[in-house]
């Protein structure tokens, strides 16, 4: 597995491109610049087969439409965040119009996910962990010692819970589940620096003690 990271859009969202051994690419949270992502992947000689969304906020879906137009990839999102894809109020693009100057919508997802689902990707398997709190359908993708956390976890921080679908009680339950994950993993976060599960268990003030 090879991972490339891009920082995209007006709020500096981390987008991750995962390559498998079959020359395929999975794009996680293309927040903007979809056409540029496609060009970069094609220059690497790879084919985009899927887009995995950790949740449906505008800064994580902004590049989806262009990727869909240019490839035959499938788009995955948790079933409880599907409604955000086409609703600027719910995906917060209407709220942040002064920053982004437009409303964001995306086509409907091809695959709606539930907690515990697995997504095969060549020799890689993504495991879906539903982590509501930041949004109703926030989820993380776990694979081979790496966690793609979206806005569920940041380095010594967590995502906000005061917008549509946010729920502080659900968020604490999600953090309890995450704290119970055994071993250590790299956490590829939705914004800012990446971190590790062990570091967050020790130092993240929001984690249960």
MDAnalysis code that builds the backbone (N, CA, C; Angstrom):
import MDAnalysis as mda
import numpy as np

u = mda.Universe.empty(627, n_residues=209, atom_resindex=np.repeat(np.arange(209), 3), trajectory=True)
u.add_TopologyAttr("name", ["N", "CA", "C"] * 209)
u.add_TopologyAttr("resid", np.arange(1, 210))
u.add_TopologyAttr("resname", ["UNK", "UNK", "UNK", "UNK", "UNK", "UNK", "UNK", "UNK", "UNK", "UNK", "UNK", "UNK", "UNK", "UNK", "UNK", "UNK", "UNK", "UNK", "UNK", "UNK", "UNK", "UNK", "UNK", "UNK", "UNK", "UNK", "UNK", "UNK", "UNK", "UNK", "UNK", "UNK", "UNK", "UNK", "UNK", "UNK", "UNK", "UNK", "UNK", "UNK", "UNK", "UNK", "UNK", "UNK", "UNK", "UNK", "UNK", "UNK", "UNK", "UNK", "UNK", "UNK", "UNK", "UNK", "UNK", "UNK", "UNK", "UNK", "UNK", "UNK", "UNK", "UNK", "UNK", "UNK", "UNK", "UNK", "UNK", "UNK", "UNK", "UNK", "UNK", "UNK", "UNK", "UNK", "UNK", "UNK", "UNK", "UNK", "UNK", "UNK", "UNK", "UNK", "UNK", "UNK", "UNK", "UNK", "UNK", "UNK", "UNK", "UNK", "UNK", "UNK", "UNK", "UNK", "UNK", "UNK", "UNK", "UNK", "UNK", "UNK", "UNK", "UNK", "UNK", "UNK", "UNK", "UNK", "UNK", "UNK", "UNK", "UNK", "UNK", "UNK", "UNK", "UNK", "UNK", "UNK", "UNK", "UNK", "UNK", "UNK", "UNK", "UNK", "UNK", "UNK", "UNK", "UNK", "UNK", "UNK", "UNK", "UNK", "UNK", "UNK", "UNK", "UNK", "UNK", "UNK", "UNK", "UNK", "UNK", "UNK", "UNK", "UNK", "UNK", "UNK", "UNK", "UNK", "UNK", "UNK", "UNK", "UNK", "UNK", "UNK", "UNK", "UNK", "UNK", "UNK", "UNK", "UNK", "UNK", "UNK", "UNK", "UNK", "UNK", "UNK", "UNK", "UNK", "UNK", "UNK", "UNK", "UNK", "UNK", "UNK", "UNK", "UNK", "UNK", "UNK", "UNK", "UNK", "UNK", "UNK", "UNK", "UNK", "UNK", "UNK", "UNK", "UNK", "UNK", "UNK", "UNK", "UNK", "UNK", "UNK", "UNK", "UNK", "UNK", "UNK", "UNK", "UNK", "UNK", "UNK", "UNK", "UNK", "UNK", "UNK", "UNK", "UNK", "UNK", "UNK", "UNK"])
u.atoms.positions = np.array([
    [0.838, -1.193, 0.000],
    [0.000, 0.000, 0.000],
    [0.878, 1.249, 0.000],
    [0.554, 2.172, -0.887],
    [1.255, 3.452, -0.950],
    [0.229, 4.558, -0.759],
    [0.578, 5.556, 0.040],
    [-0.348, 6.647, 0.334],
    [0.288, 7.983, -0.045],
    [-0.456, 8.793, -0.779],
    [-0.048, 10.169, -1.049],
    [-1.051, 11.114, -0.400],
    [-0.567, 12.233, 0.070],
    [-1.413, 13.193, 0.773],
    [-1.389, 14.534, 0.064],
    [-2.580, 15.131, -0.090],
    [-2.710, 16.455, -0.678],
    [-3.524, 17.319, 0.278],
    [-3.163, 18.591, 0.380],
    [-3.916, 19.539, 1.198],
    [-4.674, 20.451, 0.238],
    [-6.015, 20.415, 0.330],
    [-6.845, 21.021, -0.702],
    [-7.901, 21.953, -0.126],
    [-8.285, 22.959, -0.914],
    [-9.443, 23.770, -0.609],
    [-9.211, 24.887, 0.383],
    [-10.252, 25.681, 0.619],
    [-10.119, 26.900, 1.427],
    [-9.886, 26.650, 2.905],
    [-10.197, 25.457, 3.400],
    [-9.957, 25.178, 4.815],
    [-8.915, 24.075, 5.000],
    [-8.085, 23.896, 3.974],
    [-6.904, 23.031, 4.077],
    [-7.270, 21.607, 4.523],
    [-8.094, 20.961, 3.716],
    [-8.519, 19.597, 4.006],
    [-7.492, 18.600, 3.491],
    [-7.198, 17.601, 4.294],
    [-6.289, 16.540, 3.859],
    [-7.044, 15.532, 2.998],
    [-6.531, 15.325, 1.796],
    [-7.039, 14.302, 0.888],
    [-5.958, 13.233, 0.751],
    [-6.352, 11.978, 0.826],
    [-5.395, 10.878, 0.735],
    [-5.699, 10.020, -0.486],
    [-4.640, 9.678, -1.211],
    [-4.749, 8.784, -2.357],
    [-4.027, 7.493, -1.988],
    [-4.761, 6.401, -1.987],
    [-4.205, 5.095, -1.616],
    [-4.051, 4.270, -2.887],
    [-2.844, 3.761, -3.120],
    [-2.574, 2.907, -4.273],
    [-2.429, 1.458, -3.820],
    [-3.035, 0.547, -4.590],
    [-2.833, -0.876, -4.309],
    [-1.865, -1.480, -5.330],
    [-1.674, -2.775, -5.261],
    [-0.713, -3.439, -6.148],
    [-1.265, -3.701, -7.543],
    [-2.531, -3.368, -7.759],
    [-3.150, -3.569, -9.068],
    [-3.242, -2.275, -9.873],
    [-2.407, -1.294, -9.505],
    [-2.390, 0.005, -10.192],
    [-3.722, 0.730, -10.103],
    [-4.399, 0.548, -8.967],
    [-5.661, 1.225, -8.720],
    [-5.490, 2.247, -7.604],
    [-6.336, 3.258, -7.639],
    [-6.277, 4.313, -6.635],
    [-7.632, 4.477, -5.958],
    [-7.603, 4.648, -4.646],
    [-8.782, 5.014, -3.865],
    [-8.544, 6.417, -3.319],
    [-9.497, 7.313, -3.547],
    [-9.359, 8.693, -3.099],
    [-10.199, 8.875, -1.849],
    [-9.582, 9.357, -0.785],
    [-10.294, 9.575, 0.470],
    [-10.444, 11.079, 0.709],
    [-11.682, 11.536, 0.732],
    [-12.033, 12.933, 1.024],
    [-11.405, 13.943, 0.056],
    [-11.803, 13.900, -1.219],
    [-11.321, 14.918, -2.168],
    [-12.083, 16.225, -1.963],
    [-11.557, 17.085, -1.124],
    [-12.264, 18.296, -0.733],
    [-12.352, 19.361, -1.791],
    [-11.481, 19.305, -2.789],
    [-11.464, 20.301, -3.866],
    [-10.549, 19.775, -4.978],
    [-10.498, 20.520, -6.068],
    [-9.536, 20.237, -7.137],
    [-9.612, 18.808, -7.666],
    [-10.840, 18.344, -7.925],
    [-11.018, 16.982, -8.395],
    [-10.270, 16.680, -9.671],
    [-10.283, 17.626, -10.623],
    [-9.600, 17.410, -11.902],
    [-8.099, 17.259, -11.697],
    [-7.534, 18.035, -10.773],
    [-6.101, 17.938, -10.502],
    [-5.749, 16.602, -9.862],
    [-6.629, 16.104, -9.022],
    [-6.397, 14.788, -8.415],
    [-6.369, 13.720, -9.499],
    [-7.337, 13.774, -10.399],
    [-7.391, 12.800, -11.500],
    [-6.125, 12.868, -12.333],
    [-5.678, 14.081, -12.666],
    [-4.461, 14.236, -13.472],
    [-3.256, 13.653, -12.751],
    [-3.147, 13.922, -11.455],
    [-1.995, 13.426, -10.691],
    [-1.976, 11.907, -10.653],
    [-3.139, 11.297, -10.460],
    [-3.222, 9.838, -10.407],
    [-2.902, 9.237, -11.767],
    [-3.406, 9.840, -12.815],
    [-3.143, 9.321, -14.159],
    [-1.661, 9.458, -14.526],
    [-1.018, 10.525, -14.078],
    [0.417, 10.668, -14.313],
    [1.209, 9.580, -13.606],
    [0.662, 9.076, -12.508],
    [1.289, 7.959, -11.794],
    [0.967, 6.621, -12.450],
    [0.174, 6.662, -13.508],
    [-0.168, 5.433, -14.215],
    [-1.196, 4.576, -13.504],
    [-2.045, 5.203, -12.684],
    [-3.035, 4.463, -11.907],
    [-4.448, 4.806, -12.373],
    [-5.390, 3.959, -11.967],
    [-6.803, 4.142, -12.293],
    [-7.589, 4.358, -11.005],
    [-8.377, 5.439, -10.959],
    [-9.217, 5.701, -9.800],
    [-10.451, 4.802, -9.872],
    [-10.624, 3.953, -8.865],
    [-11.764, 3.047, -8.852],
    [-12.777, 3.383, -7.767],
    [-12.374, 4.155, -6.770],
    [-13.325, 4.495, -5.710],
    [-12.965, 5.797, -5.014],
    [-14.002, 6.458, -4.507],
    [-13.865, 7.614, -3.624],
    [-14.524, 7.239, -2.306],
    [-13.774, 7.329, -1.222],
    [-14.283, 7.033, 0.111],
    [-14.436, 8.342, 0.875],
    [-15.638, 8.618, 1.342],
    [-15.908, 9.845, 2.086],
    [-16.082, 9.529, 3.559],
    [-15.345, 10.231, 4.404],
    [-15.487, 10.026, 5.841],
    [-16.752, 10.677, 6.376],
    [-17.236, 11.699, 5.678],
    [-18.511, 12.335, 6.000],
    [-18.861, 13.285, 4.863],
    [-20.003, 13.987, 4.998],
    [-20.509, 14.729, 3.857],
    [-20.355, 16.227, 3.896],
    [-19.476, 16.774, 4.706],
    [-19.295, 18.220, 4.749],
    [-18.588, 18.726, 3.491],
    [-18.878, 19.984, 3.140],
    [-18.432, 20.544, 1.868],
    [-16.930, 20.440, 1.652],
    [-16.168, 20.572, 2.718],
    [-14.719, 20.599, 2.577],
    [-14.123, 19.209, 2.392],
    [-14.977, 18.194, 2.359],
    [-14.512, 16.826, 2.102],
    [-15.117, 16.243, 0.824],
    [-16.095, 16.946, 0.233],
    [-16.766, 16.437, -0.966],
    [-16.581, 17.327, -2.186],
    [-15.882, 18.445, -2.039],
    [-15.830, 19.444, -3.102],
    [-15.261, 18.967, -4.426],
    [-14.399, 17.954, -4.407],
    [-13.800, 17.467, -5.647],
    [-14.473, 16.235, -6.218],
    [-15.522, 15.749, -5.535],
    [-16.133, 14.483, -5.945],
    [-16.740, 14.572, -7.338],
    [-17.470, 15.650, -7.610],
    [-18.189, 15.757, -8.881],
    [-17.234, 15.670, -10.070],
    [-16.117, 16.394, -9.996],
    [-15.152, 16.360, -11.111],
    [-14.538, 14.976, -11.278],
    [-14.265, 14.306, -10.175],
    [-13.705, 12.952, -10.264],
    [-14.717, 12.008, -10.894],
    [-15.984, 12.142, -10.494],
    [-17.034, 11.309, -11.081],
    [-17.167, 11.550, -12.577],
    [-17.040, 12.800, -12.990],
    [-17.174, 13.124, -14.411],
    [-16.053, 12.521, -15.247],
    [-14.867, 12.424, -14.675],
    [-13.693, 12.019, -15.435],
    [-13.341, 10.539, -15.304],
    [-13.996, 9.830, -14.382],
    [-13.665, 8.420, -14.164],
    [-14.951, 7.610, -14.012],
    [-14.789, 6.320, -13.931],
    [-15.924, 5.428, -13.677],
    [-15.933, 4.935, -12.237],
    [-15.384, 5.713, -11.349],
    [-15.237, 5.271, -9.960],
    [-16.580, 5.243, -9.236],
    [-16.616, 4.497, -8.144],
    [-17.778, 4.463, -7.270],
    [-17.504, 5.319, -6.035],
    [-18.554, 5.960, -5.551],
    [-18.442, 6.832, -4.376],
    [-19.132, 6.170, -3.191],
    [-18.416, 6.124, -2.063],
    [-18.896, 5.476, -0.846],
    [-19.069, 6.521, 0.257],
    [-20.165, 6.415, 1.001],
    [-20.375, 7.264, 2.166],
    [-21.291, 6.511, 3.130],
    [-21.192, 6.816, 4.417],
    [-22.100, 6.187, 5.375],
    [-23.537, 6.613, 5.065],
    [-24.454, 5.698, 5.243],
    [-25.851, 5.933, 4.866],
    [-26.467, 7.143, 5.567],
    [-26.002, 7.465, 6.766],
    [-26.589, 8.585, 7.498],
    [-26.066, 9.945, 7.051],
    [-25.068, 9.977, 6.178],
    [-24.586, 11.253, 5.646],
    [-24.910, 11.430, 4.165],
    [-25.625, 10.498, 3.580],
    [-25.981, 10.641, 2.172],
    [-26.731, 11.946, 1.910],
    [-27.613, 12.332, 2.840],
    [-28.435, 13.519, 2.645],
    [-27.606, 14.798, 2.533],
    [-26.394, 14.789, 3.055],
    [-25.562, 15.984, 3.014],
    [-25.042, 16.277, 1.615],
    [-24.932, 15.270, 0.781],
    [-24.277, 15.437, -0.516],
    [-24.960, 16.468, -1.395],
    [-26.270, 16.590, -1.284],
    [-27.001, 17.484, -2.175],
    [-27.731, 18.601, -1.438],
    [-27.346, 18.853, -0.204],
    [-28.015, 19.882, 0.588],
    [-26.985, 20.861, 1.147],
    [-26.852, 22.046, 0.528],
    [-25.843, 23.018, 0.964],
    [-25.988, 23.473, 2.404],
    [-27.205, 23.450, 2.944],
    [-27.379, 23.830, 4.343],
    [-26.808, 22.762, 5.268],
    [-27.072, 21.508, 4.923],
    [-26.628, 20.412, 5.780],
    [-25.141, 20.119, 5.617],
    [-24.580, 20.340, 4.411],
    [-23.140, 20.081, 4.235],
    [-22.294, 21.304, 4.565],
    [-22.936, 22.362, 5.050],
    [-22.296, 23.574, 5.598],
    [-21.735, 24.516, 4.546],
    [-21.870, 24.197, 3.261],
    [-21.328, 25.116, 2.252],
    [-22.104, 26.433, 2.232],
    [-23.384, 26.393, 2.558],
    [-24.173, 27.624, 2.628],
    [-23.706, 28.486, 3.788],
    [-23.375, 27.860, 4.904],
    [-22.908, 28.581, 6.085],
    [-21.570, 29.255, 5.834],
    [-20.707, 28.620, 5.019],
    [-19.347, 29.126, 4.784],
    [-19.212, 29.817, 3.429],
    [-20.310, 30.371, 2.895],
    [-20.266, 30.982, 1.563],
    [-19.271, 32.123, 1.458],
    [-19.043, 32.852, 2.548],
    [-18.083, 33.956, 2.486],
    [-16.673, 33.452, 2.235],
    [-16.417, 32.196, 2.595],
    [-15.095, 31.610, 2.403],
    [-14.982, 30.939, 1.046],
    [-16.039, 30.236, 0.614],
    [-15.934, 29.413, -0.590],
    [-16.692, 29.987, -1.786],
    [-17.540, 30.991, -1.562],
    [-18.221, 31.730, -2.634],
    [-19.220, 30.902, -3.435],
    [-19.582, 29.710, -2.974],
    [-20.588, 28.928, -3.696],
    [-21.109, 27.817, -2.795],
    [-22.255, 27.263, -3.205],
    [-22.795, 26.107, -2.513],
    [-22.234, 24.838, -3.138],
    [-22.030, 23.806, -2.321],
    [-21.481, 22.544, -2.802],
    [-22.563, 21.472, -2.816],
    [-22.643, 20.776, -3.936],
    [-23.459, 19.576, -4.017],
    [-22.663, 18.527, -4.773],
    [-23.078, 17.289, -4.640],
    [-22.421, 16.195, -5.334],
    [-23.484, 15.197, -5.756],
    [-23.168, 14.385, -6.738],
    [-24.100, 13.337, -7.134],
    [-24.295, 12.352, -5.984],
    [-25.364, 11.596, -6.049],
    [-25.614, 10.606, -5.015],
    [-24.511, 9.555, -5.000],
    [-24.253, 9.042, -3.815],
    [-23.231, 8.001, -3.680],
    [-23.707, 6.701, -4.327],
    [-22.746, 5.894, -4.750],
    [-23.057, 4.590, -5.336],
    [-23.254, 3.524, -4.270],
    [-22.515, 3.661, -3.159],
    [-22.552, 2.646, -2.106],
    [-22.768, 3.335, -0.762],
    [-23.818, 2.913, -0.046],
    [-24.095, 3.441, 1.286],
    [-23.590, 2.450, 2.323],
    [-22.822, 2.953, 3.257],
    [-22.103, 2.097, 4.202],
    [-22.785, 2.030, 5.557],
    [-22.477, 0.954, 6.271],
    [-22.882, 0.777, 7.654],
    [-21.662, 0.389, 8.477],
    [-21.793, 0.544, 9.780],
    [-20.716, 0.138, 10.673],
    [-20.381, -1.335, 10.472],
    [-19.086, -1.627, 10.371],
    [-18.642, -3.003, 10.215],
    [-18.514, -3.477, 8.784],
    [-18.940, -2.663, 7.829],
    [-18.774, -3.049, 6.425],
    [-17.296, -3.150, 6.068],
    [-16.989, -3.971, 5.087],
    [-15.629, -4.063, 4.552],
    [-15.669, -3.731, 3.077],
    [-14.615, -3.062, 2.621],
    [-14.517, -2.645, 1.225],
    [-13.237, -3.242, 0.650],
    [-13.341, -4.232, -0.226],
    [-12.144, -4.816, -0.831],
    [-11.548, -3.874, -1.862],
    [-10.218, -3.796, -1.847],
    [-9.495, -2.914, -2.768],
    [-8.173, -3.592, -3.102],
    [-8.222, -4.525, -4.058],
    [-7.036, -5.312, -4.347],
    [-6.632, -6.105, -3.127],
    [-5.362, -6.014, -2.768],
    [-4.859, -6.732, -1.591],
    [-5.214, -6.017, -0.284],
    [-5.833, -4.860, -0.392],
    [-6.190, -4.031, 0.766],
    [-7.672, -4.213, 1.080],
    [-7.991, -4.192, 2.370],
    [-9.389, -4.174, 2.788],
    [-9.607, -2.990, 3.720],
    [-10.545, -2.135, 3.377],
    [-10.928, -1.033, 4.259],
    [-12.061, -1.506, 5.162],
    [-11.902, -1.280, 6.472],
    [-12.925, -1.631, 7.447],
    [-13.619, -0.348, 7.903],
    [-14.930, -0.339, 7.817],
    [-15.710, 0.852, 8.130],
    [-16.077, 0.862, 9.613],
    [-15.720, 1.954, 10.270],
    [-16.100, 2.141, 11.678],
    [-16.941, 3.408, 11.774],
    [-18.198, 3.258, 12.093],
    [-19.111, 4.389, 12.218],
    [-18.788, 5.152, 13.500],
    [-18.486, 6.445, 13.368],
    [-18.079, 7.255, 14.515],
    [-18.889, 8.550, 14.557],
    [-20.197, 8.462, 14.800],
    [-21.026, 9.671, 14.817],
    [-20.598, 10.629, 15.910],
    [-20.950, 11.893, 15.700],
    [-20.600, 12.938, 16.655],
    [-20.320, 14.233, 15.924],
    [-19.366, 14.198, 15.006],
    [-19.103, 15.355, 14.154],
    [-20.248, 15.521, 13.166],
    [-20.727, 14.423, 12.633],
    [-21.948, 14.358, 11.845],
    [-22.594, 13.007, 12.134],
    [-23.813, 12.823, 11.683],
    [-24.498, 11.559, 11.965],
    [-23.791, 10.381, 11.309],
    [-23.263, 10.611, 10.110],
    [-22.656, 9.517, 9.365],
    [-21.147, 9.540, 9.320],
    [-20.522, 10.286, 10.203],
    [-19.054, 10.279, 10.235],
    [-18.555, 8.848, 10.419],
    [-17.525, 8.509, 9.667],
    [-16.938, 7.181, 9.824],
    [-15.440, 7.246, 9.573],
    [-14.760, 6.204, 10.006],
    [-13.330, 6.077, 9.777],
    [-13.107, 4.816, 8.943],
    [-12.002, 4.825, 8.189],
    [-11.610, 3.660, 7.400],
    [-10.304, 3.117, 7.963],
    [-10.328, 1.862, 8.404],
    [-9.163, 1.231, 9.017],
    [-8.598, 0.178, 8.086],
    [-7.277, 0.185, 7.917],
    [-6.638, -0.825, 7.086],
    [-5.150, -0.897, 7.381],
    [-4.613, -2.068, 7.561],
    [-3.163, -2.311, 7.595],
    [-2.395, -1.306, 8.447],
    [-2.842, -1.071, 9.686],
    [-2.127, -0.182, 10.588],
    [-2.306, 1.291, 10.300],
    [-3.314, 1.636, 9.483],
    [-3.599, 3.033, 9.159],
    [-5.082, 3.288, 9.389],
    [-5.386, 4.434, 9.993],
    [-6.767, 4.870, 10.192],
    [-6.957, 6.199, 9.480],
    [-7.913, 6.253, 8.570],
    [-8.297, 7.505, 7.925],
    [-9.496, 8.035, 8.707],
    [-9.253, 9.083, 9.488],
    [-10.213, 9.468, 10.528],
    [-11.152, 10.588, 10.126],
    [-10.926, 11.242, 8.986],
    [-11.759, 12.389, 8.659],
    [-11.688, 13.422, 9.761],
    [-12.862, 13.933, 10.162],
    [-12.892, 14.937, 11.231],
    [-13.298, 14.338, 12.571],
    [-13.234, 13.016, 12.692],
    [-13.514, 12.385, 13.973],
    [-12.392, 12.676, 14.966],
    [-11.158, 12.565, 14.507],
    [-9.977, 12.805, 15.367],
    [-8.991, 13.685, 14.621],
    [-8.445, 14.642, 15.323],
    [-7.274, 15.381, 14.871],
    [-6.155, 15.141, 15.882],
    [-4.999, 15.705, 15.618],
    [-3.917, 15.585, 16.578],
    [-4.277, 16.361, 17.842],
    [-4.517, 15.617, 18.919],
    [-4.874, 16.159, 20.227],
    [-6.126, 17.043, 20.171],
    [-7.009, 16.733, 19.251],
    [-8.254, 17.487, 19.082],
    [-9.300, 16.561, 18.488],
    [-10.531, 17.008, 18.427],
    [-11.607, 16.274, 17.774],
    [-12.434, 17.261, 16.949],
    [-13.293, 16.732, 16.093],
    [-14.125, 17.593, 15.269],
    [-15.230, 18.260, 16.067],
    [-15.681, 19.387, 15.582],
    [-16.754, 20.121, 16.247],
    [-18.050, 19.310, 16.189],
    [-18.957, 19.603, 17.107],
    [-20.219, 18.851, 17.173],
    [-21.429, 19.775, 17.239],
    [-21.250, 21.043, 16.812],
    [-22.309, 22.035, 16.974],
    [-22.985, 22.422, 15.669],
    [-22.805, 21.620, 14.601],
    [-23.483, 21.891, 13.336],
    [-24.486, 20.770, 13.064],
    [-25.145, 20.837, 11.913],
    [-26.197, 19.869, 11.595],
    [-25.686, 18.436, 11.760],
    [-26.422, 17.647, 12.509],
    [-26.052, 16.248, 12.717],
    [-25.027, 16.022, 13.805],
    [-24.474, 17.096, 14.361],
    [-23.502, 16.950, 15.436],
    [-24.176, 16.488, 16.720],
    [-23.452, 15.713, 17.515],
    [-24.045, 15.141, 18.723],
    [-22.925, 14.834, 19.712],
    [-22.785, 15.662, 20.763],
    [-21.680, 15.449, 21.715],
    [-21.767, 14.132, 22.473],
    [-22.978, 13.654, 22.734],
    [-23.126, 12.380, 23.435],
    [-22.656, 11.234, 22.542],
    [-23.112, 11.245, 21.287],
    [-22.663, 10.220, 20.336],
    [-21.160, 10.305, 20.118],
    [-20.622, 11.526, 20.133],
    [-19.190, 11.713, 19.930],
    [-18.385, 11.049, 21.045],
    [-18.831, 11.184, 22.277],
    [-18.110, 10.550, 23.386],
    [-18.169, 9.027, 23.288],
    [-19.300, 8.503, 22.858],
    [-19.398, 7.058, 22.663],
    [-18.457, 6.592, 21.557],
    [-18.336, 7.389, 20.502],
    [-17.405, 7.052, 19.425],
    [-15.971, 7.049, 19.922],
    [-15.627, 8.036, 20.748],
    [-14.268, 8.106, 21.280],
    [-13.967, 6.921, 22.195],
    [-14.964, 6.467, 22.916],
    [-14.774, 5.280, 23.754],
    [-14.471, 4.055, 22.902],
    [-15.174, 3.915, 21.780],
    [-14.910, 2.797, 20.869],
    [-13.503, 2.885, 20.280],
    [-13.117, 4.104, 19.897],
    [-11.794, 4.287, 19.299],
    [-10.703, 3.981, 20.319],
    [-10.898, 4.422, 21.551],
    [-9.912, 4.182, 22.608],
    [-9.729, 2.690, 22.871],
    [-10.728, 1.895, 22.516],
    [-10.657, 0.449, 22.739],
    [-10.013, -0.313, 21.578],
    [-9.665, 0.385, 20.513],
    [-8.985, -0.277, 19.399],
    [-7.608, -0.737, 19.880],
    [-7.269, -1.989, 19.724],
    [-5.983, -2.476, 20.233],
    [-4.803, -2.023, 19.381],
    [-3.637, -2.000, 20.022],
    [-2.413, -1.703, 19.290],
    [-2.294, -0.244, 18.894],
    [-1.390, 0.001, 17.968],
    [-1.132, 1.354, 17.501],
    [-1.373, 1.414, 16.001],
    [-1.761, 2.569, 15.522],
    [-1.965, 2.794, 14.092],
    [-1.607, 4.233, 13.777],
    [-1.193, 4.480, 12.561],
    [-1.067, 5.848, 12.074],
    [-2.475, 6.380, 11.845],
    [-2.734, 7.606, 12.276],
    [-4.024, 8.238, 12.021],
    [-3.825, 9.347, 10.994],
    [-4.421, 9.174, 9.825],
    [-4.407, 10.194, 8.774],
    [-5.649, 11.055, 8.974],
    [-5.443, 12.271, 9.424],
    [-6.547, 13.119, 9.870],
    [-7.115, 13.972, 8.742],
    [-8.321, 14.507, 8.988],
    [-8.974, 15.330, 7.981],
    [-8.374, 16.711, 7.824],
    [-7.703, 17.199, 8.863],
    [-7.058, 18.513, 8.825],
    [-5.828, 18.464, 9.730],
    [-4.824, 19.241, 9.368],
    [-3.648, 19.357, 10.218],
    [-2.714, 18.165, 10.126],
    [-1.891, 18.035, 11.176],
    [-0.879, 16.978, 11.193],
    [-1.498, 15.609, 11.427],
    [-0.877, 14.608, 10.840],
    [-1.256, 13.240, 11.155],
    [-0.705, 12.877, 12.536],
    [-1.207, 11.788, 13.090],
    [-0.816, 11.412, 14.437],
    [-0.836, 9.893, 14.553],
    [-0.837, 9.385, 15.765],
    [-0.943, 7.938, 15.967],
    [-2.012, 7.657, 17.015],
    [-2.549, 6.466, 16.973],
    [-3.568, 6.077, 17.947],
    [-2.996, 6.094, 19.356],
    [-1.793, 5.599, 19.510],
    [-1.166, 5.574, 20.832],
    [-0.997, 6.983, 21.393],
    [-0.571, 7.920, 20.548],
    [-0.387, 9.298, 21.008],
    [-1.713, 9.907, 21.441],
    [-2.768, 9.636, 20.677],
    [-4.058, 10.224, 21.036],
    [-4.617, 9.608, 22.312],
    [-4.401, 8.314, 22.512],
    [-4.852, 7.683, 23.753],
    [-4.168, 8.316, 24.967],
    [-2.920, 8.728, 24.792],
    [-2.159, 9.302, 25.902],
    [-2.440, 10.783, 26.104],
    [-2.553, 11.538, 24.993],
    [-2.497, 12.988, 25.114],
    [-3.746, 13.734, 24.661],
    [-4.642, 13.071, 23.952],
    [-5.844, 13.797, 23.513],
    [-6.767, 14.007, 24.702],
    [-7.027, 15.267, 25.089],
    [-7.795, 15.526, 26.305],
    [-9.262, 15.098, 26.211],
    [-9.742, 14.813, 25.008],
    [-11.134, 14.418, 24.829],
    [-11.340, 12.918, 24.928],
    [-10.249, 12.159, 24.913],
    [-10.365, 10.704, 24.989],
    [-10.723, 10.288, 26.415],
    [-11.506, 9.221, 26.565],
    [-11.857, 8.748, 27.907],
    [-10.625, 8.255, 28.649],
    [-10.626, 8.479, 29.920],
    [-9.492, 8.051, 30.765],
    [-9.959, 7.020, 31.781],
])
